[in-house]
């Protein structure tokens, strides 16, 4: 019997869902073409932070009763006045609520992806502000990912998913993923959606395989 999977998150999740619904590529499916493996549901809301997800989205979890949750979140929590430890442990706390209160058997915590300054020409002060934001975001997001990567090892129900380096923070020309983002530097273009689709599909397969292995299947 297929397991229930919920893809949950902020605008990155919402936009991938819309991209798939629009049918831009016949090879891509809302259910990841995994009908025998998992029933896939989506819930992504732009602007979501972990705090807002705790406040507004747990009802969706209760309704769907997923065996697996793939979490595409965290980027909106990376701000100047919040420590990396606070963000990381808030994400882990949310995942613990999913497993302990709502019976989720695996939570895949996807790595927070890079964000880039806008490419459009603006006043110098705005360009400086963008560079400062990028530097802050890059430093904090990578630290948060590293903390979560260590913390998930404490629970067999958590999986850290780094997108197989598809969205690397390495900005050298050879490895940069900037060409997968729209000009706003935050959301993905068609190329980025393709890579995110492949990555999330892999996460669903991996998590469901772990659950079925646990069942002895």
C-alpha positions as CSV (number, residue, x, y, z in Angstrom):
1,X,0.0,0.0,0.0
2,X,1.4,3.5,-0.9
3,X,2.5,5.7,2.0
4,X,1.2,9.2,2.5
5,X,3.7,12.0,1.9
6,X,3.2,15.7,2.5
7,X,5.5,18.3,0.8
8,X,5.4,21.2,3.2
9,X,7.0,24.6,3.2
10,X,7.2,28.2,2.1
11,X,7.1,29.8,-1.4
12,X,9.8,27.4,-2.8
13,X,7.3,24.6,-2.1
14,X,4.3,26.6,-3.3
15,X,6.0,27.5,-6.6
16,X,7.2,24.0,-7.3
17,X,3.7,22.8,-6.8
18,X,2.3,25.4,-9.2
19,X,5.1,24.6,-11.7
20,X,4.0,21.0,-11.7
21,X,0.3,21.8,-11.9
22,X,0.9,24.0,-15.0
23,X,2.4,21.0,-16.8
24,X,5.5,22.8,-18.1
25,X,7.3,19.5,-18.7
26,X,5.4,16.3,-19.5
27,X,8.1,14.3,-17.6
28,X,7.2,15.9,-14.3
29,X,4.2,14.9,-12.3
30,X,2.5,16.1,-9.1
31,X,2.9,12.7,-7.6
32,X,6.5,12.3,-8.9
33,X,5.3,9.3,-10.9
34,X,5.5,7.4,-7.7
35,X,1.8,6.2,-7.5
36,X,2.8,2.8,-6.2
37,X,5.2,4.2,-3.6
38,X,3.4,7.2,-2.2
39,X,0.3,9.4,-2.3
40,X,1.7,12.9,-2.5
41,X,0.0,16.0,-1.1
42,X,1.3,19.6,-1.2
43,X,1.0,22.5,1.2
44,X,3.2,25.5,0.5
45,X,2.5,29.1,1.5
46,X,4.7,32.1,0.6
47,X,6.4,33.9,3.5
48,X,6.1,31.0,5.9
49,X,8.5,30.9,8.8
50,X,8.8,27.9,11.1
51,X,6.8,29.9,13.7
52,X,4.0,30.5,11.2
53,X,4.0,26.8,10.2
54,X,3.7,25.8,13.8
55,X,0.8,28.2,14.2
56,X,-1.1,27.7,11.0
57,X,-0.1,24.4,9.2
58,X,-0.4,21.7,11.8
59,X,-4.1,21.3,11.0
60,X,-3.1,20.2,7.5
61,X,-0.8,17.6,9.0
62,X,-3.6,16.4,11.2
63,X,-6.0,16.2,8.2
64,X,-3.6,14.4,5.8
65,X,-2.0,12.1,8.4
66,X,1.3,11.7,6.4
67,X,3.8,8.9,7.0
68,X,6.4,11.2,5.6
69,X,6.9,15.0,5.5
70,X,9.4,16.7,3.2
71,X,10.1,20.1,4.7
72,X,11.1,22.9,2.3
73,X,11.5,25.7,4.7
74,X,13.9,27.8,6.8
75,X,15.0,30.4,4.3
76,X,12.6,33.0,5.6
77,X,13.9,32.5,9.2
78,X,17.4,33.5,8.2
79,X,17.4,37.1,9.4
80,X,19.9,39.5,11.0
81,X,18.6,39.5,14.5
82,X,18.0,35.8,14.9
83,X,20.8,33.4,15.9
84,X,21.6,30.3,13.8
85,X,21.1,28.1,16.9
86,X,17.6,29.5,17.4
87,X,16.6,28.8,13.8
88,X,18.1,25.3,13.7
89,X,16.6,24.2,17.0
90,X,13.2,25.7,16.1
91,X,13.3,23.6,12.9
92,X,14.2,20.5,14.9
93,X,11.5,21.3,17.5
94,X,8.9,21.5,14.7
95,X,10.0,18.2,13.3
96,X,9.7,16.6,16.7
97,X,6.1,17.8,17.0
98,X,5.4,16.2,13.6
99,X,6.8,12.8,14.8
100,X,5.8,12.8,18.5
101,X,2.3,14.4,18.2
102,X,1.2,13.7,14.7
103,X,2.7,10.3,14.1
104,X,4.9,11.2,11.1
105,X,7.4,8.4,10.7
106,X,10.0,10.3,8.7
107,X,10.7,14.0,8.3
108,X,13.1,15.0,5.5
109,X,14.6,18.4,6.4
110,X,15.8,19.8,3.1
111,X,18.9,22.0,3.3
112,X,18.2,25.8,3.2
113,X,19.1,27.0,-0.3
114,X,21.2,30.0,-1.2
115,X,19.8,33.4,-2.0
116,X,21.5,36.0,-4.3
117,X,21.3,39.7,-4.6
118,X,19.0,41.0,-7.3
119,X,20.6,41.5,-10.7
120,X,18.7,44.6,-11.8
121,X,20.5,47.9,-11.8
122,X,19.7,50.1,-8.8
123,X,21.1,52.8,-6.7
124,X,24.5,52.0,-5.2
125,X,23.1,52.0,-1.6
126,X,20.7,49.2,-2.6
127,X,23.5,47.2,-4.2
128,X,25.5,47.5,-1.0
129,X,22.5,46.4,1.0
130,X,22.0,43.4,-1.3
131,X,25.7,42.4,-0.8
132,X,25.4,42.7,3.0
133,X,22.2,40.6,3.0
134,X,23.8,38.0,0.8
135,X,26.9,37.7,3.0
136,X,24.7,37.5,6.2
137,X,22.4,35.0,4.6
138,X,25.2,32.8,3.1
139,X,27.0,32.6,6.5
140,X,24.0,31.9,8.6
141,X,22.2,29.5,6.3
142,X,25.3,27.3,6.0
143,X,25.8,27.3,9.7
144,X,22.1,26.3,10.2
145,X,22.4,23.5,7.7
146,X,25.5,22.2,9.5
147,X,23.8,22.2,12.9
148,X,20.7,20.4,11.6
149,X,22.9,17.9,9.8
150,X,24.5,17.0,13.2
151,X,21.2,17.1,15.1
152,X,19.3,14.7,12.8
153,X,21.7,12.0,13.7
154,X,20.1,11.9,17.1
155,X,16.8,10.6,15.7
156,X,16.2,7.8,13.2
157,X,13.0,9.6,12.2
158,X,14.8,12.7,10.8
159,X,16.7,12.8,7.5
160,X,18.8,15.8,6.3
161,X,18.6,16.2,2.6
162,X,21.2,18.4,0.9
163,X,19.7,18.2,-2.6
164,X,22.8,16.3,-3.8
165,X,24.7,19.6,-4.1
166,X,22.3,20.9,-6.7
167,X,22.0,24.2,-4.8
168,X,25.5,24.7,-3.5
169,X,26.7,27.8,-1.7
170,X,29.9,27.5,-3.7
171,X,29.9,30.7,-5.8
172,X,32.8,29.8,-8.1
173,X,31.8,29.9,-11.7
174,X,32.0,26.2,-12.2
175,X,29.8,25.3,-9.2
176,X,27.5,28.3,-8.8
177,X,23.8,27.6,-8.8
178,X,22.9,31.2,-9.5
179,X,21.7,30.3,-13.0
180,X,18.9,28.3,-11.4
181,X,17.3,31.4,-9.8
182,X,15.1,34.1,-11.0
183,X,16.3,37.7,-11.1
184,X,14.9,38.2,-7.6
185,X,17.7,35.9,-6.3
186,X,15.3,34.0,-4.1
187,X,12.9,32.0,-6.3
188,X,13.7,29.3,-8.9
189,X,13.5,29.6,-12.6
190,X,12.6,26.7,-14.9
191,X,16.0,25.1,-14.7
192,X,15.9,25.4,-10.9
193,X,12.4,23.9,-10.7
194,X,13.7,20.9,-12.7
195,X,16.6,20.3,-10.3
196,X,14.3,20.8,-7.2
197,X,11.8,18.4,-8.6
198,X,14.5,15.7,-9.1
199,X,15.8,16.3,-5.6
200,X,12.5,16.2,-3.8
201,X,11.5,13.1,-5.8
202,X,14.7,11.5,-4.6
203,X,13.9,12.5,-1.0
204,X,10.4,10.9,-1.2
205,X,11.8,7.7,-2.5
206,X,14.5,7.6,0.1
207,X,12.2,8.3,3.0
208,X,9.5,5.8,1.9
209,X,12.1,3.1,1.4
210,X,13.3,3.6,5.0
211,X,9.7,3.4,6.3
212,X,9.0,0.2,4.3
213,X,12.2,-1.3,5.5
214,X,11.2,-0.6,9.0
215,X,7.9,-2.4,8.3
216,X,9.9,-5.4,7.0
217,X,8.7,-4.9,3.4
